[in-house]
Amino acid sequence: MTERETIEAKCPPSVGAMLRRRVQLTPARPAFEYPDVRNTWQTYTWSDVGEISDAVAAALLSNGVEHEQRVAISAATRVEWILACYGIGLAGAATTTIYPNTTDEDVAFILSDSGSVVAFVEDAEQAAKITAHPELDDQVRLIVLFTGAGEGDRIVPWDEFLASGRAYAKAHPDAVKKATDATGPDTLATLIYTSGTTGKPKGAELPHQAWTYLAVAIDTMHFIDMDDLQFLWLPLSHVFGNCLIYIQLQIGFASAVDGRLDRIVSNLGEVKPTFMCGAPRIFEKVRSAVLTGENSVGLKGSIARWAFAKGRAAMPYRLEGKSLPKVLAVQYAIADRLVFSKLRARLGGRMKFMVSGSAKLSRQIQAWFYSAGLLIVEGYGLTETSAVAYVNHWSEPRFGTVGRVTPGMDSMIAEDGEVLVRGPLVMRGYHDNPEASAEALDADGWFHTGDIGILDEKGFLRITDRKKDLMKTSGGKYVAPQKVESTIVANVPLVQQAIAVGDGQKYIGALLVLEPDALRRWAERTGKAGLGYAEMTRLPGVRHWIDAQMKRANSKLERWETVKKYAILEHELTIESGEVTANMKVRRATVVRDYQEIVDGLFETEDDGL
């Protein structure tokens, strides 16, 4: 048997069947920890999860939800999101994911395009996005609130919905089992609308096979074990967060669930997880807080800089599993006691590894964390590939790469450098969009990712940039904007986002958006506290500080990639303006268009700038 066949043979027929098996195997083990209204952590066992998910499924069936009909979820990451999703799977229906910060117009589009008939929502505010569109009244016949009271027969609270499901299950004890048994590997499980960077989103159809295959493939890698504890904060509406709730079903580890971004650090200290997945932005924010906080100046700052210098010196030995030279070993031990151990303690003190995905992670940021004894491994995938097409294993990390292809999947680099993948993780197509499906999936089943990459001799993939985003200077040099942007963010702690520009120009420029918290800390330290964001961006001291850091960033780029001029935008990019997607990816073309006058100003003269 091939590797793929071996994995497929171990896969349950559906995620509902996978949940049933987990509940039978480990009914009393903790499944989820979650904060109650007093922020006290409570626990659901797998038996609890099975019972509540059954109630969800029964309630959906009692409301006439049929095989493969779509049921939407629009809420922040919380345990009810997961329980609702599991219940949808048991009922043989399909989950349509919607970000809670999606505009009501886009919510209406996704609900209409998907044909969703029921919607689980965070609260009355999310419900209003649906009720504001009367054209959806007949289609979306039931709205379930995770928090808040109901309103009539159409909008009902979570507890009331569960009670109706339990009553229906008592009267029809075989209904949920029949629905689950009728669900197979090719049944639609999830409809996730790609945020994209242009135009209306497309709904990627992921069958049950995608999730069961991914879960078993990750299990065969011995990446995570049953005794691990995950801290889960990622948006479950995004494919990265979504895939984790199915991997958990296969392996049986527990997850502490709380999507509130302002509580990530405090939650890590409370629940003490052994692993966490995140987008690069969260790791950038942690590093920025250290580099711009009160411990970054004076004697503490000097000690921290010395410690990280020793951490960088030790990194090659540690990556290769070699002993440190005696003097360096003593220095690293001192650095660990004085600096690194305190950083690890802030993240709970038990972190084995972290996984970065959804956007390119700066190798420099990865190395910074590793210096402190915190390993971040990087993976790569898209909505259309069920999130994890490639991943580095924590036992063999190769910095700057996204790892090897997921076991049993096919991978190749096209003649133009585009990364292609094929196998069970690839979507079955875009919902009701045959033209887009044919463009993304060729006749041989290869999915065209749109990303440019290089495979090394050991099969590790390095992503260089988006195929359509490559810039070409007037001197004929190709520049990958992602490389320039990630280098700026990694070396200029005040910068939250960077947008590289310069297609057809003699040199590269950049638009910079500053990190509000880091900017505030800088202002307080320099006697400028109390100013607004726009006022702070105009301070000469901010420009001088960034100038110095940009020189360091440029030193890490090729000559033709260096940023000669930059402009600081006086406000953050927003979803409402269309400048970033719902999962906070920058829409480069939109930003450049909105600030075309500023971009043009970067190239008005041939002055070298920096």
Beta strands, then each sheet from edge to edge (+ up, - down):
strand 1: 30-35
strand 2: 41-45
strand 3: 70-74
strand 4: 94-98
strand 5: 118-121
strand 6: 142-145
strand 7: 155-157
strand 8: 188-193
strand 9: 203-207
strand 10: 229-232
strand 11: 254-257
strand 12: 275-278
strand 13: 353-356
strand 14: 376-380
strand 15: 390-391
strand 16: 404-405
strand 17: 410-413
strand 18: 418-422
strand 19: 429-430
strand 20: 447-455
strand 21: 461-466
strand 22: 471-472
strand 23: 478-479
strand 24: 495-501
strand 25: 508-514
strand 26: 563-568
sheet 1: 2+ 1- 11- 10- 12- 13- 14- 15+ 16-
sheet 2: 7+ 6+ 5+ 3+ 4+ 8+ 9- 19+
sheet 3: 17+ 18- 20+ 21-
sheet 4: 22+ 23-
sheet 5: 24+ 25- 26-
end
